[in-house]
Structures are given as C-alpha cells and as structure tokens.
Amino acid sequence: MGRLYCCVRCIARFLEGTGRKESGQMPVITVQTVEGVTAEQKEELIERFTATIKEVMGKNPEATHVVIEEIPAENWGIRGRTVAAIRSGKN
C-alpha cells in the first residue's frame, strides 16, 4: 500500500446529562487518512488507539470512541502536491 498519510486528533468530551454512572471525559479520537486503508488496518488502529488512551489517560475502553475518516487521495496534499499525484509518479 505504500505510505499511510494520516492525521490524528484526540478530543475529550463531557458526558453531562447522559445518565451514565462514570463522570469526567469521554475520549474521541479522530483519524483522518487517505483512502485505501484496509478493514484489517482500521481494526488495528482502533484497537491500538483505544489501548493507548487507556494506558496514558487511564480511560475506560468502553467509553473511548475512534472515528476513521477516509479522504480521497486527490483531496489530500503534502509537499505541494496531492497524494494522488505522488502515488501516480506525476510531477
């Protein structure tokens, strides 16, 4: 598959008014990546980010959300070019 271009954001949101017993913050991890990530890779990303949030922040995996957003290669730019152009070898 080549390089995996992605951007990760972790946003903590409050569970106010949800009726849930745990209080505090619910981690929401958003992974933006160029399209082409396999289902197996997505599963591994979700597992690893969830485990990392538990290890680093002590958050319950049951309350951790991971969202993967795939961006078309022609809509993602790096080094002044689209990923589609880089992948195709175009100058």
MOPAC internal coordinates of N, CA, C and O (Angstrom, degrees):
PM7 1SCF
backbone

  N    0.0000 0     0.00 0     0.00 0    0    0    0
  C    1.4451 1     0.00 0     0.00 0    1    0    0
  C    1.5195 1   110.82 1     0.00 0    2    1    0
  O    1.2310 1   118.78 1   159.01 1    3    2    1
  N    1.3000 1   119.94 1   -20.99 1    3    2    1
  C    1.4532 1   120.16 1  -178.08 1    5    3    2
  C    1.5108 1   111.32 1    85.40 1    6    5    3
  O    1.2310 1   120.85 1    29.58 1    7    6    5
  N    1.3073 1   115.98 1  -150.42 1    7    6    5
  C    1.4595 1   120.84 1  -177.88 1    9    7    6
  C    1.5136 1   112.40 1   -72.58 1   10    9    7
  O    1.2310 1   121.85 1   -31.45 1   11   10    9
  N    1.3107 1   114.07 1   148.55 1   11   10    9
  C    1.4609 1   121.08 1   172.94 1   13   11   10
  C    1.5160 1   106.86 1  -105.87 1   14   13   11
  O    1.2310 1   120.62 1   -71.81 1   15   14   13
  N    1.3246 1   116.41 1   108.19 1   15   14   13
  C    1.4579 1   121.26 1   177.27 1   17   15   14
  C    1.5170 1   107.38 1   -90.44 1   18   17   15
  O    1.2310 1   120.17 1   -58.46 1   19   18   17
  N    1.3158 1   117.27 1   121.54 1   19   18   17
  C    1.4572 1   118.60 1   178.78 1   21   19   18
  C    1.5193 1   111.73 1  -153.45 1   22   21   19
  O    1.2310 1   121.66 1   -17.85 1   23   22   21
  N    1.2986 1   114.44 1   162.15 1   23   22   21
  C    1.4605 1   123.51 1   177.89 1   25   23   22
  C    1.5216 1   106.17 1  -133.36 1   26   25   23
  O    1.2310 1   120.19 1   -46.76 1   27   26   25
  N    1.3058 1   117.25 1   133.24 1   27   26   25
  C    1.4610 1   120.56 1  -177.93 1   29   27   26
  C    1.5238 1   109.23 1  -119.26 1   30   29   27
  O    1.2310 1   121.19 1   -47.84 1   31   30   29
  N    1.3361 1   115.32 1   132.16 1   31   30   29
  C    1.4599 1   121.55 1   174.37 1   33   31   30
  C    1.5191 1   107.74 1  -124.64 1   34   33   31
  O    1.2310 1   120.42 1   -40.92 1   35   34   33
  N    1.2860 1   116.79 1   139.08 1   35   34   33
  C    1.4677 1   121.11 1   175.60 1   37   35   34
  C    1.5137 1   107.65 1  -118.95 1   38   37   35
  O    1.2310 1   120.99 1   -59.81 1   39   38   37
  N    1.3105 1   115.70 1   120.19 1   39   38   37
  C    1.4569 1   121.89 1  -178.13 1   41   39   38
  C    1.5207 1   108.27 1  -119.95 1   42   41   39
  O    1.2310 1   120.45 1   -52.33 1   43   42   41
  N    1.3216 1   116.74 1   127.67 1   43   42   41
  C    1.4629 1   120.33 1   176.21 1   45   43   42
  C    1.5216 1   108.12 1   -95.24 1   46   45   43
  O    1.2310 1   120.98 1   -51.93 1   47   46   45
  N    1.3173 1   115.73 1   128.07 1   47   46   45
  C    1.4656 1   121.28 1   179.28 1   49   47   46
  C    1.5244 1   108.87 1  -118.91 1   50   49   47
  O    1.2310 1   120.88 1   -31.73 1   51   50   49
  N    1.3029 1   115.93 1   148.27 1   51   50   49
  C    1.4586 1   120.60 1  -178.43 1   53   51   50
  C    1.5235 1   110.95 1   -84.49 1   54   53   51
  O    1.2310 1   121.03 1   -31.90 1   55   54   53
  N    1.3390 1   115.63 1   148.10 1   55   54   53
  C    1.4604 1   122.91 1  -179.80 1   57   55   54
  C    1.5248 1   111.47 1   -98.61 1   58   57   55
  O    1.2310 1   120.35 1  -145.44 1   59   58   57
  N    1.3012 1   116.93 1    34.56 1   59   58   57
  C    1.4574 1   120.06 1  -177.42 1   61   59   58
  C    1.5232 1   110.94 1   -66.61 1   62   61   59
  O    1.2310 1   121.02 1   -44.66 1   63   62   61
  N    1.3290 1   115.66 1   135.34 1   63   62   61
  C    1.4546 1   120.65 1   174.68 1   65   63   62
  C    1.5136 1   115.18 1    72.15 1   66   65   63
  O    1.2310 1   119.63 1  -164.81 1   67   66   65
  N    1.3326 1   118.30 1    15.19 1   67   66   65
  C    1.4601 1   119.89 1  -178.36 1   69   67   66
  C    1.5205 1   112.46 1   -92.54 1   70   69   67
  O    1.2310 1   120.09 1   167.24 1   71   70   69
  N    1.3346 1   117.43 1   -12.76 1   71   70   69
  C    1.4522 1   120.38 1  -177.97 1   73   71   70
  C    1.5182 1   113.25 1    80.41 1   74   73   71
  O    1.2310 1   119.97 1  -176.92 1   75   74   73
  N    1.3177 1   117.67 1     3.08 1   75   74   73
  C    1.4618 1   120.34 1   179.59 1   77   75   74
  C    1.5185 1   109.50 1   -80.89 1   78   77   75
  O    1.2310 1   121.01 1   -31.44 1   79   78   77
  N    1.3337 1   115.68 1   148.56 1   79   78   77
  C    1.4588 1   120.63 1  -176.57 1   81   79   78
  C    1.5217 1   112.42 1   -69.14 1   82   81   79
  O    1.2310 1   120.45 1   138.32 1   83   82   81
  N    1.3431 1   116.75 1   -41.68 1   83   82   81
  C    1.4544 1   117.28 1  -177.73 1   85   83   82
  C    1.5240 1   110.19 1   -72.81 1   86   85   83
  O    1.2310 1   121.42 1   -37.89 1   87   86   85
  N    1.3048 1   114.89 1   142.11 1   87   86   85
  C    1.4602 1   119.18 1   178.11 1   89   87   86
  C    1.5168 1   108.08 1  -111.80 1   90   89   87
  O    1.2310 1   120.75 1    -6.70 1   91   90   89
  N    1.2910 1   116.16 1   173.30 1   91   90   89
  C    1.4491 1   119.86 1   178.66 1   93   91   90
  C    1.5067 1   111.41 1   105.79 1   94   93   91
  O    1.2310 1   121.49 1    39.06 1   95   94   93
  N    1.3075 1   114.76 1  -140.94 1   95   94   93
  C    1.4504 1   119.62 1  -171.84 1   97   95   94
  C    1.5157 1   112.28 1  -113.68 1   98   97   95
  O    1.2310 1   121.55 1   -31.90 1   99   98   97
  N    1.3285 1   114.63 1   148.10 1   99   98   97
  C    1.4517 1   122.42 1   176.68 1  101   99   98
  C    1.5240 1   106.92 1  -109.82 1  102  101   99
  O    1.2310 1   119.31 1   -65.70 1  103  102  101
  N    1.3267 1   118.92 1   114.30 1  103  102  101
  C    1.4558 1   119.58 1   179.48 1  105  103  102
  C    1.5341 1   111.16 1   -69.64 1  106  105  103
  O    1.2310 1   121.26 1   -46.16 1  107  106  105
  N    1.3219 1   115.20 1   133.84 1  107  106  105
  C    1.4602 1   121.96 1   172.89 1  109  107  106
  C    1.5183 1   106.29 1  -123.27 1  110  109  107
  O    1.2310 1   120.46 1   -63.85 1  111  110  109
  N    1.3186 1   116.72 1   116.15 1  111  110  109
  C    1.4549 1   121.98 1  -179.11 1  113  111  110
  C    1.5173 1   107.76 1  -105.34 1  114  113  111
  O    1.2310 1   120.45 1   -55.67 1  115  114  113
  N    1.3212 1   116.74 1   124.33 1  115  114  113
  C    1.4543 1   121.49 1   177.65 1  117  115  114
  C    1.5176 1   108.37 1  -110.33 1  118  117  115
  O    1.2310 1   120.81 1   -57.00 1  119  118  117
  N    1.3216 1   116.06 1   123.00 1  119  118  117
  C    1.4574 1   122.04 1   178.06 1  121  119  118
  C    1.5177 1   107.26 1  -110.08 1  122  121  119
  O    1.2310 1   120.40 1   -62.62 1  123  122  121
  N    1.3209 1   116.83 1   117.38 1  123  122  121
  C    1.4576 1   121.12 1   174.64 1  125  123  122
  C    1.5146 1   107.05 1  -101.65 1  126  125  123
  O    1.2310 1   120.43 1   -52.63 1  127  126  125
  N    1.3228 1   116.79 1   127.37 1  127  126  125
  C    1.4512 1   121.15 1  -177.90 1  129  127  126
  C    1.5206 1   110.07 1  -142.41 1  130  129  127
  O    1.2310 1   121.20 1   -23.64 1  131  130  129
  N    1.3113 1   115.31 1   156.36 1  131  130  129
  C    1.4574 1   119.87 1   175.06 1  133  131  130
  C    1.5200 1   107.88 1   -70.03 1  134  133  131
  O    1.2310 1   120.66 1   -39.15 1  135  134  133
  N    1.3187 1   116.35 1   140.85 1  135  134  133
  C    1.4614 1   120.92 1  -178.27 1  137  135  134
  C    1.5265 1   110.99 1   -54.41 1  138  137  135
  O    1.2310 1   121.47 1   -27.85 1  139  138  137
  N    1.3153 1   114.80 1   152.15 1  139  138  137
  C    1.4490 1   120.36 1   178.76 1  141  139  138
  C    1.5145 1   113.79 1   118.37 1  142  141  139
  O    1.2310 1   119.95 1  -179.43 1  143  142  141
  N    1.3211 1   117.69 1     0.57 1  143  142  141
  C    1.4603 1   121.10 1   177.40 1  145  143  142
  C    1.5258 1   107.79 1   -75.51 1  146  145  143
  O    1.2310 1   120.51 1   -47.13 1  147  146  145
  N    1.3147 1   116.63 1   132.87 1  147  146  145
  C    1.4633 1   120.13 1  -177.81 1  149  147  146
  C    1.5282 1   111.01 1   -75.62 1  150  149  147
  O    1.2310 1   121.09 1   -16.52 1  151  150  149
  N    1.3171 1   115.53 1   163.48 1  151  150  149
  C    1.4668 1   120.73 1   177.22 1  153  151  150
  C    1.5274 1   110.56 1   -60.07 1  154  153  151
  O    1.2310 1   120.50 1   141.97 1  155  154  153
  N    1.3316 1   116.64 1   -38.03 1  155  154  153
  C    1.4594 1   120.83 1   179.45 1  157  155  154
  C    1.5268 1   110.98 1   -65.81 1  158  157  155
  O    1.2310 1   120.15 1   139.34 1  159  158  157
  N    1.3255 1   117.31 1   -40.66 1  159  158  157
  C    1.4615 1   120.79 1   178.04 1  161  159  158
  C    1.5256 1   110.96 1   -65.78 1  162  161  159
  O    1.2310 1   120.40 1   139.96 1  163  162  161
  N    1.3222 1   116.85 1   -40.04 1  163  162  161
  C    1.4663 1   120.47 1   178.10 1  165  163  162
  C    1.5247 1   110.31 1   -62.14 1  166  165  163
  O    1.2310 1   120.61 1   136.08 1  167  166  165
  N    1.3149 1   116.43 1   -43.92 1  167  166  165
  C    1.4651 1   120.81 1   178.97 1  169  167  166
  C    1.5257 1   110.64 1   -59.84 1  170  169  167
  O    1.2310 1   120.74 1   136.72 1  171  170  169
  N    1.3287 1   116.19 1   -43.28 1  171  170  169
  C    1.4639 1   119.85 1   179.80 1  173  171  170
  C    1.5299 1   111.53 1   -66.84 1  174  173  171
  O    1.2310 1   120.10 1   139.23 1  175  174  173
  N    1.3341 1   117.42 1   -40.77 1  175  174  173
  C    1.4654 1   120.44 1   176.28 1  177  175  174
  C    1.5224 1   110.71 1   -58.38 1  178  177  175
  O    1.2310 1   120.63 1   133.58 1  179  178  177
  N    1.3318 1   116.40 1   -46.42 1  179  178  177
  C    1.4664 1   120.94 1  -179.38 1  181  179  178
  C    1.5283 1   110.66 1   -61.80 1  182  181  179
  O    1.2310 1   120.47 1   134.29 1  183  182  181
  N    1.3272 1   116.71 1   -45.71 1  183  182  181
  C    1.4665 1   120.50 1   179.72 1  185  183  182
  C    1.5244 1   111.49 1   -61.58 1  186  185  183
  O    1.2310 1   120.53 1   133.49 1  187  186  185
  N    1.3255 1   116.59 1   -46.51 1  187  186  185
  C    1.4671 1   120.13 1  -175.78 1  189  187  186
  C    1.5265 1   112.80 1   -70.26 1  190  189  187
  O    1.2310 1   120.26 1   138.47 1  191  190  189
  N    1.3372 1   117.11 1   -41.53 1  191  190  189
  C    1.4635 1   118.62 1   178.34 1  193  191  190
  C    1.5235 1   110.47 1   -64.78 1  194  193  191
  O    1.2310 1   120.03 1   139.75 1  195  194  193
  N    1.3220 1   117.55 1   -40.25 1  195  194  193
  C    1.4614 1   121.04 1   178.51 1  197  195  194
  C    1.5273 1   110.53 1   -62.13 1  198  197  195
  O    1.2310 1   120.25 1   135.06 1  199  198  197
  N    1.3321 1   117.13 1   -44.94 1  199  198  197
  C    1.4652 1   121.33 1   178.89 1  201  199  198
  C    1.5252 1   111.45 1   -63.89 1  202  201  199
  O    1.2310 1   120.46 1   140.93 1  203  202  201
  N    1.3296 1   116.73 1   -39.07 1  203  202  201
  C    1.4646 1   120.71 1  -179.79 1  205  203  202
  C    1.5219 1   111.47 1   -65.99 1  206  205  203
  O    1.2310 1   120.31 1   137.77 1  207  206  205
  N    1.3376 1   117.02 1   -42.23 1  207  206  205
  C    1.4636 1   120.57 1   178.58 1  209  207  206
  C    1.5321 1   110.22 1   -63.21 1  210  209  207
  O    1.2310 1   120.46 1   142.04 1  211  210  209
  N    1.3343 1   116.72 1   -37.96 1  211  210  209
  C    1.4701 1   119.85 1   177.01 1  213  211  210
  C    1.5296 1   110.19 1   -64.61 1  214  213  211
  O    1.2310 1   120.82 1   134.27 1  215  214  213
  N    1.3336 1   116.04 1   -45.73 1  215  214  213
  C    1.4630 1   120.89 1  -177.18 1  217  215  214
  C    1.5307 1   112.24 1   -67.27 1  218  217  215
  O    1.2310 1   120.24 1   134.25 1  219  218  217
  N    1.3162 1   117.15 1   -45.75 1  219  218  217
  C    1.4649 1   121.13 1  -173.85 1  221  219  218
  C    1.5232 1   112.62 1   -82.02 1  222  221  219
  O    1.2310 1   120.47 1   137.42 1  223  222  221
  N    1.3412 1   116.70 1   -42.58 1  223  222  221
  C    1.4619 1   120.66 1  -174.00 1  225  223  222
  C    1.5212 1   113.50 1  -104.74 1  226  225  223
  O    1.2310 1   120.32 1   169.97 1  227  226  225
  N    1.3383 1   116.99 1   -10.03 1  227  226  225
  C    1.4560 1   120.43 1  -178.74 1  229  227  226
  C    1.5174 1   113.65 1    72.01 1  230  229  227
  O    1.2310 1   120.34 1  -157.18 1  231  230  229
  N    1.3333 1   116.95 1    22.82 1  231  230  229
  C    1.4657 1   121.12 1  -176.62 1  233  231  230
  C    1.5265 1   111.19 1   -85.59 1  234  233  231
  O    1.2310 1   121.40 1   -33.04 1  235  234  233
  N    1.3142 1   114.93 1   146.96 1  235  234  233
  C    1.4559 1   123.14 1   178.15 1  237  235  234
  C    1.5304 1   109.49 1   -67.20 1  238  237  235
  O    1.2310 1   119.58 1   -55.76 1  239  238  237
  N    1.3318 1   118.41 1   124.24 1  239  238  237
  C    1.4615 1   120.49 1   178.04 1  241  239  238
  C    1.5289 1   113.17 1   -57.25 1  242  241  239
  O    1.2310 1   120.45 1   152.57 1  243  242  241
  N    1.3419 1   116.75 1   -27.43 1  243  242  241
  C    1.4627 1   120.57 1   179.25 1  245  243  242
  C    1.5266 1   112.07 1   -66.45 1  246  245  243
  O    1.2310 1   120.29 1   158.41 1  247  246  245
  N    1.3323 1   117.04 1   -21.59 1  247  246  245
  C    1.4645 1   121.18 1  -178.51 1  249  247  246
  C    1.5252 1   112.51 1  -104.62 1  250  249  247
  O    1.2310 1   120.28 1  -177.56 1  251  250  249
  N    1.3342 1   117.07 1     2.44 1  251  250  249
  C    1.4644 1   121.24 1  -177.66 1  253  251  250
  C    1.5201 1   110.00 1   -93.85 1  254  253  251
  O    1.2310 1   121.44 1   -52.44 1  255  254  253
  N    1.3270 1   114.84 1   127.56 1  255  254  253
  C    1.4637 1   120.95 1   179.54 1  257  255  254
  C    1.5214 1   109.48 1  -111.18 1  258  257  255
  O    1.2310 1   120.49 1   -42.63 1  259  258  257
  N    1.3299 1   116.66 1   137.37 1  259  258  257
  C    1.4618 1   122.16 1   175.25 1  261  259  258
  C    1.5225 1   107.29 1  -124.90 1  262  261  259
  O    1.2310 1   120.85 1   -54.17 1  263  262  261
  N    1.3348 1   115.98 1   125.83 1  263  262  261
  C    1.4618 1   122.17 1   179.77 1  265  263  262
  C    1.5216 1   107.56 1  -117.12 1  266  265  263
  O    1.2310 1   120.38 1   -52.22 1  267  266  265
  N    1.3271 1   116.88 1   127.78 1  267  266  265
  C    1.4625 1   121.22 1   177.86 1  269  267  266
  C    1.5209 1   108.30 1  -109.64 1  270  269  267
  O    1.2310 1   121.18 1   -60.46 1  271  270  269
  N    1.3318 1   115.34 1   119.54 1  271  270  269
  C    1.4595 1   121.67 1   179.04 1  273  271  270
  C    1.5263 1   108.26 1  -108.79 1  274  273  271
  O    1.2310 1   120.45 1   -60.19 1  275  274  273
  N    1.3333 1   116.74 1   119.81 1  275  274  273
  C    1.4580 1   120.38 1   177.68 1  277  275  274
  C    1.5242 1   110.00 1   -94.09 1  278  277  275
  O    1.2310 1   120.92 1   -50.92 1  279  278  277
  N    1.3219 1   115.84 1   129.08 1  279  278  277
  C    1.4543 1   123.06 1  -178.62 1  281  279  278
  C    1.5327 1   108.26 1  -108.25 1  282  281  279
  O    1.2310 1   119.56 1   -47.23 1  283  282  281
  N    1.3332 1   118.45 1   132.77 1  283  282  281
  C    1.4675 1   119.74 1   176.71 1  285  283  282
  C    1.5357 1   110.95 1   -57.13 1  286  285  283
  O    1.2310 1   120.44 1   -38.27 1  287  286  285
  N    1.3255 1   116.76 1   141.73 1  287  286  285
  C    1.4692 1   122.13 1  -176.60 1  289  287  286
  C    1.5221 1   112.49 1   -57.98 1  290  289  287
  O    1.2310 1   120.17 1   149.97 1  291  290  289
  N    1.3262 1   117.28 1   -30.03 1  291  290  289
  C    1.4698 1   119.36 1   179.37 1  293  291  290
  C    1.5304 1   111.85 1   -77.63 1  294  293  291
  O    1.2310 1   120.19 1   171.05 1  295  294  293
  N    1.3337 1   117.25 1    -8.95 1  295  294  293
  C    1.4676 1   121.67 1   178.84 1  297  295  294
  C    1.5270 1   113.01 1  -104.00 1  298  297  295
  O    1.2310 1   119.82 1  -175.57 1  299  298  297
  N    1.3257 1   117.96 1     4.43 1  299  298  297
  C    1.4641 1   121.94 1  -179.44 1  301  299  298
  C    1.5205 1   107.70 1  -118.58 1  302  301  299
  O    1.2310 1   120.71 1   -56.14 1  303  302  301
  N    1.3261 1   116.24 1   123.86 1  303  302  301
  C    1.4573 1   120.21 1  -179.38 1  305  303  302
  C    1.5081 1   112.32 1  -115.84 1  306  305  303
  O    1.2310 1   120.86 1   -35.56 1  307  306  305
  N    1.3152 1   115.96 1   144.44 1  307  306  305
  C    1.4621 1   123.02 1   175.89 1  309  307  306
  C    1.5274 1   107.46 1  -150.87 1  310  309  307
  O    1.2310 1   120.87 1   -38.34 1  311  310  309
  N    1.3165 1   115.94 1   141.66 1  311  310  309
  C    1.4723 1   121.14 1  -178.55 1  313  311  310
  C    1.5261 1   112.22 1    54.34 1  314  313  311
  O    1.2310 1   120.43 1  -146.67 1  315  314  313
  N    1.3294 1   116.78 1    33.33 1  315  314  313
  C    1.4559 1   121.09 1   176.47 1  317  315  314
  C    1.5129 1   115.55 1    78.27 1  318  317  315
  O    1.2310 1   120.26 1  -168.35 1  319  318  317
  N    1.3223 1   117.11 1    11.65 1  319  318  317
  C    1.4682 1   121.07 1  -179.14 1  321  319  318
  C    1.5236 1   109.38 1  -138.68 1  322  321  319
  O    1.2310 1   120.93 1   -20.61 1  323  322  321
  N    1.3140 1   115.83 1   159.39 1  323  322  321
  C    1.4614 1   118.58 1   175.05 1  325  323  322
  C    1.5223 1   109.08 1   -78.33 1  326  325  323
  O    1.2310 1   121.13 1   -25.10 1  327  326  325
  N    1.3190 1   115.44 1   154.90 1  327  326  325
  C    1.4662 1   119.76 1   176.49 1  329  327  326
  C    1.5290 1   109.65 1   -63.71 1  330  329  327
  O    1.2310 1   120.11 1   146.44 1  331  330  329
  N    1.3346 1   117.39 1   -33.56 1  331  330  329
  C    1.4678 1   120.59 1   177.69 1  333  331  330
  C    1.5249 1   110.33 1   -59.33 1  334  333  331
  O    1.2310 1   120.14 1   135.59 1  335  334  333
  N    1.3356 1   117.33 1   -44.41 1  335  334  333
  C    1.4659 1   120.96 1   179.29 1  337  335  334
  C    1.5242 1   111.09 1   -66.61 1  338  337  335
  O    1.2310 1   120.42 1   138.96 1  339  338  337
  N    1.3247 1   116.80 1   -41.04 1  339  338  337
  C    1.4673 1   120.63 1   178.75 1  341  339  338
  C    1.5200 1   110.17 1   -62.17 1  342  341  339
  O    1.2310 1   120.47 1   134.22 1  343  342  341
  N    1.3245 1   116.71 1   -45.78 1  343  342  341
  C    1.4674 1   120.82 1  -178.85 1  345  343  342
  C    1.5223 1   112.26 1   -64.12 1  346  345  343
  O    1.2310 1   120.61 1   146.25 1  347  346  345
  N    1.3226 1   116.43 1   -33.75 1  347  346  345
  C    1.4690 1   119.57 1  -177.74 1  349  347  346
  C    1.5245 1   112.38 1   -84.03 1  350  349  347
  O    1.2310 1   120.66 1   170.13 1  351  350  349
  N    1.3333 1   116.33 1    -9.87 1  351  350  349
  C    1.4573 1   120.10 1  -179.90 1  353  351  350
  C    1.5176 1   113.78 1    82.34 1  354  353  351
  O    1.2310 1   120.08 1  -171.43 1  355  354  353
  N    1.3345 1   117.45 1     8.57 1  355  354  353
  C    1.4660 1   121.12 1   178.93 1  357  355  354
  C    1.5198 1   109.96 1   -72.86 1  358  357  355
  O    1.2310 1   121.06 1   -33.64 1  359  358  357
  N    1.3205 1   115.57 1   146.36 1  359  358  357
  C    1.4770 1   120.77 1   177.62 1  361  359  358
  C    1.4876 1   111.98 1   -83.84 1  362  361  359
  O    1.2310 1   120.10 1   180.00 1  363  362  361

